[in-house]
Amino acid sequence: MSAPAVQTANSAESAFRGSFNARTMSMRINGALFTLPAIVLVALVMVLPLFQAAYYSFTNWNGAHANWTGWTNYLNMLYDPELRRSLINSLCFFASVPFGLVPPFIVAYLLHKNIPGNKLFRALIFAPTALSWVVIGMVGRQFFALKGPLSAVVSLFGIPAPNWLADSNFALIAVIFTYNAAIFGINTVIFLTGLATVDRSTIEAAWLDGANELQVIRYVILPAMRRFVEFVLIVTVINSANGIFAMIYTMTGGGPGSATLTLEFAVWRRAFATGCFGAGAAIGITLMIVTLVAVALIRLLLKNRGEA
């Protein structure tokens, strides 16, 4: 190729790159302008209130006047027996998360194998997810009532049934059981969706290589649907920390005493029941930090397992 031809080709390439860069920049600017209203809305609705809550958590705020108190509200959480119990109860909800994952996965796996009555079971399992947390709390309160179904079953064995929701030894267990039963349906459906994405030929190849059912689940199915497992795990953790106020309020009201009090419930009790909005803000910020740390640990753990 002659020198003039090369120069012409280089000029055309430079012009194309310049045009491409200008078009790319224009698209980015247009994209930023289109998303700017949403960014402003999110900032006004979420980011600004978050910074306000963080500020008020360091004050003694009664809703009208705020006096700076430093770390007092946070230190009180360590020394206040009620708040310390609420933190422990919230950690108990976090610890119960495996019970909200393993049974739904087992049921989803069985339904995925097209057992008789598959479609009917799917409908029955998913139906309770349409209920609100208030209704779920009312059902849980009736189920664990002194003369409810559970007490009737226990009495059949000649064992005196305790007053489940009025006994501090059983109330938290009852609430945690109700929560995990409430999320059973939606988690099962999500796992069913994940199982439908697994390549059937990969599973069949594992069978041909002599793998048993547990090995297929562990080494083929779970890695293939890791994103679904991660999603279910994170959503379950977040809901256990921030989405069950209505259920607890309906079932036990946080009692007896503070036996079923969680950090989420403590925010309402301190801020709106006693008027200590600064203390409520501090509890809310603490709850957010605990939840974010739990989610970050989950992401880190699953990422390391995925790379192993």
N, C-alpha and C positions, 0 to 999 in steps of 0.2 A: 504494500500500500504506500502511495506517495505521501510526502510530508504534508501537502495541502489537504489531502483526504483525511489524514490523521488529525490535523488541527480542526477540521470541520467536525469530525466525529467527537473530539474532546469538547468542542464548543457546544455541540448539541447535548452531550451528556451533562455538562455543567448547567446548561439552561434547564434541562429536565429536573436535575437535582434541586436547582433553585426554585422551580415551580412546585416541586413536590414538597419541599420544606415550607414554602409559603402557604400551600394548601393545608399541610399538617398543622401549622401554627394557627391558621384561621379556624380549623375545626376544633382545636383545643380551646381557643378563645370563645368560640360559639358554645362549646360544651360547658365551659365555666360559667358563661352568662346564663345559660338555661338552668343550671343547677344552683345558681346563686340564691334564688328565692327559697329553695328547699334548705340550703345551708343556713340562711338567716333564720328561717323558721325553727330549725332544730336548735340553733344557738339560743334563740329566745325562749323556747319551750323546755329545753333540757340542760344545756350547758350553763346558761346564766343562773337558773335555780340551783344547780349543783354547786356553783361557787358561792351563792348566797347561803346555802345550807352549811357549807364548809365554814364560812365566816361565823354564822350564828352558833355553830357547835362550840365555839370558843367564848361564848357569851352567856350571860344569864338573861335570856330574852323571854318576855312575857307576852309577846305579840305586838307590843307597842314600843317598849323601850328595851334596848340591849346594852348591858354593861359587860365590858370585857373581863373575863375570868381566866383566860389562858387554858391550861390543860385540865382544869377542875372537872369538867363534865366527863372527860375520858378517864380520869383517875377514879371518879366515883363509880364507874362501871366495874372496876376491879374490887372495890370495897363494899359496894352495895350488894347484899345477898340476893335480892330479887333480880338485878341485872346480871349478876354472875350466873344465876340459875338459867336465865334466858339464853345466855351464850352457850351454856352446856347443852340445853335443849336443842338449840339450832345445830350444834355439832352432832347431836344424836340423829337429827333429820338427815344431815349429810352422810352419816355412817350407814343409814338405812337405804341409801341409794341403790346398792346392789340388789336389794329385794324388789326394787322397781324396774330392774333390767333383766335379771336372770329368768324369772318366771315368764315374762312376756316373750323373751326370745325362745324359750322352750316351746311355748304354745304356738308361736309364729312358725317355728320349724316344723311342728307336727301338722299345722294347717297347710303349710306349703307342700307337704307330701300328699295332698289330696285325700285325706281321710274321709270316710263317709260322713255326710252332713257338713262338709267343709263350709259352704256358703252360709248355712244357717248359723254355725258357730261364729263366723266372722261378723255377721249382723248383730248377734247377741253380745259379743265382746265389745263391739264398737259403739253400740247404742248408749251406754252410760256416759260416754264422753260428751254427749250433748247437754248434760246436766251442769248447772252452775255450782260453784263451790258452796253456796248457801244450801242448796238442795242436798248436796253430798254431805254437808255437815248435819243436816236434819236426819238423813238416812242413817248416818253413823251414830247419832245420838239415840235413835230408836233401837238400833241393832245392839248397842252396848248398854241399854237401859237396864235397870234392876230387874224388871220383868220382861226384858226383851228376848229375842230369839237365842242369843248366845247364852244367857243365863238359864233359859229353858233347857238347852242341850246339856249344859254342865250339870244341872239338877238331875238329869236322867241317870247320871252315874253316881248319884247319892252324895255329890260334893256341894256344899253350900256356896252359891255363887256370890262373889263380892259385888259391891256397887262400883262397877268398873270406872265410871267417869268421876265418881266422888272419892275414889281411893287414889292417893298420890302415887302408890306403887304401880298402878295399872293405867292411869289416865293417859300418860304420855305414850305408852305402848299402843293404846287404843287409837289415839290420834294419828300416830305414825302408820299404823295398819290401815286406817281409813284413807290416808293420803296415797299410800302405795296401791291400794285397791282402786282408787279413783283414776290413777294414771295408767293402770294396767291396759286398758283398751287402746288408748292412743299409742302407747309404746309398742303394743303388739302389731298394730296396723303399720307403723313406721318400719318395724323389723320385717314385716311381710313385703313391704315395698323394696327394702334392701335385698331380701332373698331373691326377689324376682329379677334383680340385675346381675346376679351371679351367673357366670358362664356355665351352662350345664355340661359342656364337653370337658371342662376342667375337673368337675366333680366326678364324672364318669372315668376320666383318666386316673384319678386318685383311687377309685374303686378297683380298677384293673391292676394298679400297682400294689394292691393288697392292703390298703389303708382301711382301718375300721371306721365306724361312724364318728366316734369322738375325734379321731385324727383328722377326718375330713372336715369336721366343724372347726377344729382348732387351726389347722394349717391351710385350709382352702377357703372355707366360707367366711369365717370372721375377718381374715385379712382382706378379702374381696369387698366386704361391706363395712370396712373400717370407718368410712365417712358417716355412715348411718349410725353406727355404734357411738361415735363421737358426738353426733348431733343429739341423740337420745340422752346420752349421759349428761351433756351440758345443760340441755333443757330441763332435765329432771332435777339437777342440782340447783339451777336458778329458781325453778318453781318451789322447791323445798325451802328456799330461803326467802322468797319474795312474793309467793303467789297463794299462800294458804291462810291469810288473815281471816277471811270470811268463814272458812271451814272451822277454824279453831274458835272463833267468836261464837259460832252457832252451836258447836258441840260442848265446849267447856267454859267459854269466856276467859280462857287463860288459866283457869283454876283446875283443881282446888288449890287455893293459895297461888303459887306461881309454878305449879307442877307442869303445866302445858304452855307456859309463857315462852315465846320465842323472841328473837331480836325484832322481828317485824311487828309482832304484837306489842312489844315494849315501846316501840316508837309511838304507836297510837296512845298507849296508856299514859306515857310520860308527857306527850305533847298535848293531847286533847282531853284526857281525863283529869290531869292534874295541872295543866297550864304551863308546864315547864318545857317550853318550845326549844330552848337551847339544849337541854338534856336530850330531848327527842331527836334533834338534828345530829347530835353526837352519836346516838345509837344508830341512826340511819347511815351515817358515814361509815361507822364501824361495820355495819352489815354489808355495805357495798364493798368495802375492802376485803372482808372475809369471802364474799362471793367471787370477787375478781381473782383472789389468790387461788381459790378452789378451782375455778375454770382454767386459770393459767397452768396449774399443776396437772390438770387433766390433759390439756393440750400438749404439754411437755412430755408426759408419760406416754401418751398415744403416739406422738411423733417419734420418740425414741424406739418404741416397739415396732413402729412401721419401718424404721431404718435398720433395725436389727436383722 
